[in-house]
Amino acid sequence: MNYIQVEVTRNCSEKCLVCPHRKWKMTGEMDLNLFLKVSNLFPNYDVVYLQGWGEPLQHSKIVEMLEIAKKKSKKILLELTLTMN
């Protein structure tokens, strides 16, 4: 599968056993303008995978990012904890 992985945020409220968040508190989110620049690569891939060390749904601009990704990609995957704390 030809895919691009984009970590849109490192913010997460969970304490999963396998995650480095348990030891190091990582925070921050990708700027929307940077996401727009990265999104120009999306047509080159079969899948845009929004995931990383954070919970994508906690990004303040995730709706806008999903709208951009929907226009520029064939398929979008998210890895979620489904928490909004």
Backbone hydrogen bonds in HBPLUS format (Angstrom, degrees):
<---DONOR---> <-ACCEPTOR-->    atom                        ^
c    i                          cat <-CA-CA->   ^        H-A-AA   ^      H-
h    n   atom  resd res      DA  || num        DHA   H-A  angle D-A-AA Bond
n    s   type  num  typ     dist DA aas  dist angle  dist       angle   num
A0046-ASP N   A0002-ASN O   2.89 MM  44  5.38 138.9  2.06 134.8 146.9     1
A0047-VAL N   A0002-ASN O   3.23 MM  45  6.58 143.9  2.37 147.0 154.0     2
A0004-ILE N   A0047-VAL O   3.04 MM  43  6.51 151.9  2.12 157.4 165.2     3
A0049-TYR N   A0004-ILE O   2.81 MM  45  5.97 177.6  1.81 169.6 169.0     4
A0006-VAL N   A0049-TYR O   2.87 MM  43  6.17 160.2  1.91 152.9 156.8     5
A0051-GLN N   A0006-VAL O   3.08 MM  45  6.08 134.4  2.30 129.2 141.9     6
A0030-MET N   A0008-VAL O   2.74 MM  22  4.98 169.5  1.75 138.9 142.4     7
A0010-ARG N   A0028-GLY O   2.78 MM  18  5.43 158.9  1.82 172.4 172.8     8
A0055-GLU N   A0011-ASN O   2.90 MM  44  6.15 168.2  1.91 152.2 151.4     9
A0019-CYS N   A0016-CYS O   3.19 MM   3  5.42 164.6  2.21 113.2 117.8    10
A0022-ARG N   A0019-CYS O   3.29 MM   3  6.20 168.8  2.30 122.3 124.3    11
A0023-LYS N   A0020-PRO O   3.01 MM   3  5.49 139.1  2.18 110.8 120.6    12
A0024-TRP N   A0020-PRO O   2.82 MM   4  5.91 170.3  1.83 174.9 171.5    13
A0034-LEU N   A0031-ASP O   3.10 MM   3  5.31 121.8  2.45 101.8 115.7    14
A0035-PHE N   A0031-ASP O   3.02 MM   4  6.39 157.7  2.07 152.3 159.2    15
A0036-LEU N   A0032-LEU O   2.90 MM   4  6.19 152.0  1.98 147.5 155.0    16
A0037-LYS N   A0033-ASN O   3.13 MM   4  6.43 151.7  2.21 141.1 147.7    17
A0038-VAL N   A0034-LEU O   2.91 MM   4  6.22 165.8  1.93 157.4 160.6    18
A0039-SER N   A0035-PHE O   2.78 MM   4  5.91 146.9  1.89 147.3 157.2    19
A0040-ASN N   A0037-LYS O   3.22 MM   3  5.69 156.8  2.27 108.9 115.6    20
A0041-LEU N   A0038-VAL O   2.93 MM   3  5.78 167.0  1.95 125.6 129.9    21
A0042-PHE N   A0039-SER O   3.08 MM   3  5.15 147.6  2.19 102.5 111.9    22
A0044-ASN N   A0041-LEU O   2.97 MM   3  5.71 157.3  2.02 127.0 133.9    23
A0045-TYR N   A0042-PHE O   3.02 MM   3  5.55 170.6  2.03 125.9 127.8    24
A0048-VAL N   A0075-LYS O   2.85 MM  27  6.22 159.4  1.89 155.5 161.7    25
A0077-LEU N   A0048-VAL O   2.84 MM  29  6.22 160.5  1.88 154.4 157.9    26
A0050-LEU N   A0077-LEU O   2.82 MM  27  6.17 154.7  1.88 175.6 167.3    27
A0058-GLN N   A0055-GLU O   2.87 MM   3  5.62 163.8  1.90 127.7 133.2    28
A0059-HIS N   A0056-PRO O   3.09 MM   3  5.65 168.9  2.10 118.3 121.3    29
A0062-ILE N   A0059-HIS O   3.33 MM   3  5.22 160.9  2.37 114.6 110.9    30
A0065-MET N   A0061-LYS O   2.97 MM   4  6.24 158.7  2.01 154.5 161.5    31
A0066-LEU N   A0062-ILE O   2.87 MM   4  6.04 157.6  1.92 149.7 154.9    32
A0067-GLU N   A0063-VAL O   3.01 MM   4  6.26 152.2  2.09 146.3 154.0    33
A0068-ILE N   A0064-GLU O   2.98 MM   4  6.26 156.4  2.04 149.4 155.4    34
A0069-ALA N   A0065-MET O   2.87 MM   4  6.08 167.3  1.89 152.0 155.8    35
A0070-LYS N   A0066-LEU O   2.86 MM   4  5.94 152.0  1.94 143.4 151.0    36
A0071-LYS N   A0067-GLU O   3.27 MM   4  6.47 149.8  2.36 140.3 146.7    37
A0072-LYS N   A0068-ILE O   3.18 MM   4  6.41 142.0  2.33 145.9 156.5    38
A0073-SER N   A0069-ALA O   2.91 MM   4  5.63 125.4  2.22 152.9 159.5    39
